[in-house]
Amino acid sequence: MLVLSGTIGAGKTSLTSLLAEHLHKPAFYESVDDNKILPLFYKDPQKYAFLLQIYFLNKRLDSIKAANADRESVMDRSIFEDSLLFHLNADLGRATNTEVDIYDSLLRNMMQELPEATYRKNPDLLIHINISFETMLERIKKRGRSYEQIANDPSLYDYYKELDQRYTDWYANYDKSPKMQINGDALDFVEDSAARQQVLQLIDEKIATL
Ligand SMILES: Nc1ncnc2c1ncn2[C@@H]1O[C@H](COP(=O)(O)OP(=O)(O)OP(=O)(O)O)[C@@H](O)[C@H]1O
């Protein structure tokens, strides 16, 4: 299982389709636009933070189970980033210590590898698309999902800034599988076909070492 990661607007969904097509492997997406809880969460984070995480956890376990038929299937987001986001929200007072404890132990339980299991739940390779804070803000604006706009809610600026910082630390400390980073500022794999080829080649080279 190849798993994409990266902050909001990094290009996870786009690279998932490019990579799956390139490898002739199935892609697994977490659909954002039909997530009914996400807009509620942005409107009232304190009320919906925990429910949103339970929703994501459940969905991502579904995807992991489905993706496991193939070592090179591609997933558009890792379950670990949900935990990063939840801890950020908890530190902002949007979840209680009890909710955090329950979430953490549920995640650990779900992701524990059992010796008799027929498949692994952790990635075979984690691919992190690294974009700068400025690029993240540009992408959020360009894509225009209303609940993500700083113009509608100025407090989101600090939220995104903190998220950006936590992603850097999270990737540096990630140790659940082999990992690699793509420079998403320098290599615009959506708009630029030469950059796209370069990114796919970098990933091919990494897969060959696994
Ligand atoms: N676990 C979570 N907790 C809180 N918000 C989340 C969580 N997961 C996703 N989100 C929110 O859902 C939205 C979509 O996030 P995500 O990064 O998965 O997709 P994306 O922005 O479409 O990514 P990309 O452009 O890289 O494909 C963002 O507003 C993000 O903050």
The ligand as an SDF file (V2000), in Angstrom:
LIG
                    3D

 31 33  0  0  0  0  0  0  0  0999 V2000
   -8.7840   14.3920   10.5650 N   0  0  0  0  0  0  0  0  0  0  0  0
   -9.1680   15.5920   10.2170 C   0  0  0  0  0  0  0  0  0  0  0  0
   -9.5280   16.5030   11.1390 N   0  0  0  0  0  0  0  0  0  0  0  0
   -9.9390   17.7280   10.8030 C   0  0  0  0  0  0  0  0  0  0  0  0
  -10.0190   18.1540    9.5260 N   0  0  0  0  0  0  0  0  0  0  0  0
   -9.6630   17.2850    8.5760 C   0  0  0  0  0  0  0  0  0  0  0  0
   -9.2120   15.9720    8.8580 C   0  0  0  0  0  0  0  0  0  0  0  0
   -8.9180   15.3500    7.6980 N   0  0  0  0  0  0  0  0  0  0  0  0
   -9.1830   16.2330    6.7370 C   0  0  0  0  0  0  0  0  0  0  0  0
   -9.6230   17.3900    7.2610 N   0  0  0  0  0  0  0  0  0  0  0  0
  -10.0350   18.5790    6.5300 C   0  0  0  0  0  0  0  0  0  0  0  0
  -10.6350   18.1310    5.3400 O   0  0  0  0  0  0  0  0  0  0  0  0
  -10.3010   18.9790    4.2530 C   0  0  0  0  0  0  0  0  0  0  0  0
   -9.6510   18.1540    3.1650 C   0  0  0  0  0  0  0  0  0  0  0  0
   -8.3950   17.7350    3.6420 O   0  0  0  0  0  0  0  0  0  0  0  0
   -7.3570   16.8520    2.8400 P   0  0  0  0  0  0  0  0  0  0  0  0
   -6.0070   17.4100    3.1640 O   0  0  0  0  0  0  0  0  0  0  0  0
   -7.5780   15.4430    3.1430 O   0  0  0  0  0  0  0  0  0  0  0  0
   -7.7310   16.9360    1.3310 O   0  0  0  0  0  0  0  0  0  0  0  0
   -7.3570   17.9750    0.2560 P   0  0  0  0  0  0  0  0  0  0  0  0
   -7.2280   19.3440    0.8570 O   0  0  0  0  0  0  0  0  0  0  0  0
   -8.3450   17.7710   -0.8280 O   0  0  0  0  0  0  0  0  0  0  0  0
   -5.9290   17.4990   -0.1530 O   0  0  0  0  0  0  0  0  0  0  0  0
   -5.1910   17.4790   -1.5300 P   0  0  0  0  0  0  0  0  0  0  0  0
   -5.4010   18.7850   -2.2140 O   0  0  0  0  0  0  0  0  0  0  0  0
   -3.7650   17.2730   -1.0930 O   0  0  0  0  0  0  0  0  0  0  0  0
   -5.7570   16.3390   -2.2930 O   0  0  0  0  0  0  0  0  0  0  0  0
   -9.3980   20.0520    4.8470 C   0  0  0  0  0  0  0  0  0  0  0  0
  -10.1950   21.1640    5.1370 O   0  0  0  0  0  0  0  0  0  0  0  0
   -8.8600   19.4320    6.1190 C   0  0  0  0  0  0  0  0  0  0  0  0
   -8.5300   20.3740    7.0880 O   0  0  0  0  0  0  0  0  0  0  0  0
  1  2  1  0
  2  3  1  0
  2  7  2  0
  3  4  2  0
  4  5  1  0
  5  6  2  0
  6  7  1  0
  6 10  1  0
  7  8  1  0
  8  9  2  0
  9 10  1  0
 10 11  1  0
 11 12  1  0
 11 30  1  0
 12 13  1  0
 13 14  1  0
 13 28  1  0
 14 15  1  0
 15 16  1  0
 16 17  2  0
 16 18  1  0
 16 19  1  0
 19 20  1  0
 20 21  2  0
 20 22  1  0
 20 23  1  0
 23 24  1  0
 24 25  2  0
 24 26  1  0
 24 27  1  0
 28 29  1  0
 28 30  1  0
 30 31  1  0
M  END
$$$$
